[in-house]
Amino acid sequence: MQQQWKKTFALIFSGQIFSILTSSMVQFAVIWHLTETTGSAAVLMIAGLAAFLPQAVLGPFVGVWLDRWNRKLTMIIADSAIALFSLILGFYFMWGEPGLGFVYIILSLRSAASAFHAPAFQAAVPLIAPEEELTRVAGWQQMVFSFSNVMGPALGIAVYSATSLGAVLLLDVAGALIANLMLFLVKIHQPKAQATVVPSFIHEFRLGWNALIQAKPIVLITGATAVFSIAFMPLATLFPYMTLSHFGRGGYSASLVEAVFSIGMILGGLLLSVFSSKWSDISYMSLGLLVIGLTCVISGLIGPNAFVIFAVLSFFMGSAAPFFNGPFMAMIQRSFEPEMLGRIISLVTSIMMLSSPIGLLLAGPVVDEYGVQLWFLGSGIVVMLTALFIFIQFRRLAFRQRTETE
């Protein structure tokens, strides 16, 4: 039994490597194509909105369906839908240059499908792994994600430069097929849905919402993470723009920054999986946010000739990310029953993602008017304050609990 759950994750993650790799290639290639052809931060922010907003809007409702549906089958169908939209856009790029509106529509449709895939996977994890191993599994997941993202930007820009954006998009279809094949080979025991007096969508949604708001620590971190998302999420779109506009470098330099960021995430995920029980989840999360904020601040202060320094900072920024993402998801997975988890994860994810469009709407005009460095600097300050807030609040909460116990 101890080895069986590890074999299951080995199969799932081996397929996810290909899916995440090709998705990373697509994400970077599309962003670089828009950066290179338009040179507008506003266009990049609209693309970011198209990629985030549908997922954020659908998220609160998706969770109810996830707790009703088979999670494995949901992942397969969602990944297949993402591949279909990539196929459509890929053919369009091979035939000609689609308008920005069509690109935005496809990004939105991919985002809608992703609203089902990611929470279904996270909600399936506790059905496979023992509770005491959830933080370790989160570290593994960060490593798989990071490993795929190391090669994604470099391969994406290589295929894009040698062929076309259409070819990159078609590779995403192959990645989804491999991921789905691996999912077909594993068994995930689905919990039965709770029997309710009023088996309605609204009733089930309220059950999930009430369960979430009663978990005060999760609510506190979710609120702090929403602020973090407003400041930090636009940077995912602005990294290539920083390389092009501030440092005056091309696509391969931009892909190098993405690669070293992901290498840092691999190292961070490895360290988290090895030392998962040494510190508390809150200590890891606060430290991760502090390092991310500090590297953003320094990035916002360096000059145009300091590209190497920016790459090094990106490495440390990436290495800190798993120390926040992994423990937070493990806390959620430990705090709720499996039959409720789909709703909880979707609600938390949606709250964070609904914050991202706010940041994107603010970032576009600010970057176009004052430069991309100002956003790096400002976001770093906000992230460090968020880290301090989380650490202080949980110290107070722990002190209050000890006092009440005594």
N, C-alpha and C positions, 0 to 999 in steps of 0.2 A: 504493500500500500504506500509505503514511504517513497519507493522509487517510481510508482505508477504515476503520481501527479507530476513528477519531474519529467517523465517521458512525454506526458501530455503537453506540457509547456514547451518541451523541445520541439515537438511537431508544430505547435501553433506558432512559436516564434520563428522557426525556420521559414515558414511561409510568409510571416509578416515582414521579414527582412526584405524579401523581393517586393512586396506591396509598398512598404514605406520607402524603399530605395527609388522605385519608379515614380512614386508620388512626389518625393523630394526633387527628383529630376524635373518633373513637370512644374512644380511650384517655383523653383528657381528660374527655369527657362522662361516661364510666362512673365515673371516679375522683371527679369533682365530684358526681355523683348519689349515690354512696356517702357522700361527705363530708357532703353537705347533708342526706341522709335519716337517717344514723346518728350522725354526729358522733363516731365512734369510730376512734381510730388502729389499734386491734386489727383491726377489720373491714378497714381499708385494707391492713394488713400481710397478712391472709389472702388478700385479692384479689391482692396482689403475689406471694404464694407460688403461687397458682393460675396466674398469668401467667408465672412464671419456672421453677417446678420441673419440669414435664413437658419443657420444652426442655432443661433441664440434665441430666435423667436419660436422655433419648433421645440426646443429643448424641454420646456416645462411640461409639454403635452406628450412628448415622445416617451417619457419615463413610464407613464401609465400603460402604454402599449407594450413596452419592453417587459414589464412584469406580467403581462398576459401571454406574450408570444414566446416561442422558443428562441433563446438568445443566440444559439449557434446558427440557426437558419436565418435569423435577422442579420447577423454579421455577413453571411454569404450573399444574401439578396442586396444589402446596402453596398457592399464592395463591388458587386456586379453592376449596380446602377452607376456608381462612380466611374467604373471602366467604360460603360456605355456612353456617358457624356464626354469622356476623354476621346473615345473613338469618333464621335460626331465632330468635335472641335478639331481633332487631328486630321480628318478628311477635309474639313473646311480649309485648314491652313495649307494642306497639300494642293488644293485646287486654286487657292488664291488667298488674299489677305482679308479676313473678316473684319467688320467694323468693331469698334470698342463696345458698342451695345451688345453685340452677340457674344463677345468674350465675357462680359459681365454676367449675361444670362447663364452661360455654361458654368461659370464659377459659382453662381448662386445655386444651381441645380446640384453641383457636386457638394456644396456645403449642406444642402438639405439632406442628401443621402448620408453624409458624414454624421449628421445629427443622430442617426440611428446606429451607425457602426461603432463609434468610440464608446458611448455609454454601455452598449450591449457587451462589448469586450470587458470593460471595467466591472460590470455587474456579474460577469461570468467568472472572474478571477476567484472570488471567495468560494465558488462552487467546486473549485478544483484544488486550490492550495489550502493547507492548514492555516488557522488564524495566526499562529505565532510566526508564520513564514511570509506574511503579506508584505511587510516592509522589504524583505529580501527580494521577493518577486517583483516589487515595484522597482528595485534597483536593476534587476535583470531587464525589465521592460525598457527602462531608460537606456541601458546599454544597447539593446537591439535597435531602438529608435535612433540612437546616436550613431551607431555603426553604419546604419543605412544612410543617415544624413551626411556622414563624412564623404562618401563617394557620390551621393546624389548631385550636389551642385557641380562638382568637377565633371562627372559624366554628362550631366545635363547640358553644360556649356559646350562640351566637346561634341556631343551629338547635334546640338543646335547649330554650332558653327560649321560642322561638316555637312549637315543635311538641312533640316528645317525644324521649326517648332512642331510641325505635324508629326514628324518621326518620333520626337520625344513623347508626344501624347499617345502614340500608338504603343509604345513600350509600356505605358501605364496599364494598358489592357492585359498584357502578358503577366505583369506583376500581380494583378488582381486574380487572374486565373490560377496562378501557383498558390497564392494565399488561400483561395477557396478549396483547392485540392487538399491542402494540409488540414483544413478544418473538417473536411469530409471524413478524414481518417481518425478523428478523435471523438470521444463521447463526453458530453457535458450533461450531468444530471440536473434537469430543470426542476426547481421547486414548484409545488402546486400553488396557484393563486389563492389568496385568502378568501374564504367565503364571507361575503358581506350581506347585510340586510338589504341594502339597496345597491345591486351590482351595476352601478352606473359609472360613466367616465368621470363625472364631476365628484362623485363620492370618493372614488379611488384617488383622484388628484388631491382632494382635501386630506385624505389619510396620509399621503406622502408629505404634504406641506406641513401638517401638524407634527408629524414625526421629526421633520427637519428643524422646526423652530423650537422644539423642546430640547434639542441637543445644543446647548448654549456654546460650548467650545467650537463646534463646527460652524455655527452662525457667526461667531466672532471672527474666525479665520476667513470665512467666505466674504464677509464685509470688507475686511482688510485686503483680501485678494482682489476684490472689485476695484479698489483704489489703485492697487498695483497694476491691474490690467489696463486701466485708462492711461497710465504713464508708459508702461513697458511694451504692450502689444504692438503699437505702431512700429517699433524698432524692427520687428520681424520683416516688415516691408521696406524699411528704410536702410537696412544694411547695404544692399547693392547701391542705393542712391548715395550713401555716405562715401563709398569707394569711388564712385564716378564723379560726384560733384565736388567733394572736399579734397580728395587725394588725387583726382585726375587720372585714375587708372581704369583698366578695361575689365572685360568679363572674367578672364582667368584670375585676376586679382580678387574680384568679388567672390568667385567660387572658392578661392583659397581661404578667405575669411570665414565663409560658411563651413568649410572643412575643418579648420582649427577649432571653431566653436563646437562642432559636433565631436571632435576628438576629445575636447575637454568634457563634454557630456558623457562620453564613454568612460573616461577616467572617474568622473564623479559618480556615475552609476555603479562602477566596480567598487569604489570605496564605500558607497552606501550599502551595497550588498554584503560586503565583508564586515563592516563595522556597524551594522544596522541596530545592534542591541547595546552599543556602548553608551550612547546619549539618548535623551528623550527626543521624541519627534519634534517638539517645539524648539528645542535647541538647534537641531539640524535645520529647521525651516528658517529660524531667525538668522543663523549664520549664512545660509544660502542667499537670502535676500540682501543681507549686508554686503556680501562680496559682489553680487550683481549690481547693486546701487553704486558702490565705489568704482567699479570698472566703467560704468556708464558716465559717471562724473568726470573721470580722467579722460575718457574718450571725447567728451565735449570740450576739453581744454587743450588738447594737443594740436599742433600745427599741421599744415598740409604736407610736410616732408616726413611725418612720423607714421607712415603706413605700417612699418614693422611693429611699432609699439601698439598700434591699433589691433594688429593681428594677435599679438601676445595677450592684450586685454580681452579680446574675444575668446581666447582659449580659457582664461580664468572665469569669464562670464559663463561660458558653457559648462565648465566643471562645477559651478555652484548651482546650476538649475536643478539637477536631480535631487539635491538636498532639500529643496522646497517641494517640488512636484511629487516625489515618491512618498515621503512621510505624510503629506496631506491626504493623498488618495488612500494610503493604508489606514489612516485615522477614520476616514469615512467608511471604508469597508469593514472595519472592526466595530463601528458604532451602531450599525443597523442590521436587521435581519435580511437574509438573501432575497426573500420574496418582496421586500420593500426597496431593495437597493437600486433597481433601475430608475425608479422615480426620484430617489434622493440624488443620485449622481447626475441625472439630467437636470434637476433643479439647480444644483450647485454649479454645474457647467454653464447653464444658461445665464445665471446671475453674473458670472465672470465674463462670459462672452457678450452679454448685453452692455457691459462696461467698455468693451473694446471699440465698438463703433463711436462712442463718445471721444475716445482718444484719437481715433482715426479722423473724425471730423475736425478736431482741434489741431491735429498735427499737420494736415495738408496746408492750410493757410499760414501757420506759424513757420513751417519749413520753407515755403515759397517766399515768405517775406523776410525772415531773419536767418535762414540757413539751418541745415540739418544738425549742426553741432549744438545749437541751443536746445533742441529737443532731447538730445543725449544727456546734456547737463541737467536739465530740469527733471527728466525722468529719473535720473540717478538719485537726486535729492529726495524725491517722493518715495522711491523704493527703500532707501535707507531709513526714512522716517517710519515707513510701514513695518520694517523689521523691528525697530525699537518699540513701536506700539504693540506688536504681537508679543514680544518678549515680556514687556512690563505687565500687560494685561494677564498673561498666563501665570506670571509670578504672583500677582495679586490673587488670582483664582486659586492657585495651589495653597497660598497662605490662608485664605478664607476656609478652604476645605480642611486643612490641618487644625485650624482653630475650632471649627464646628465638631470635629472628631474628638478633640480633647475636652 
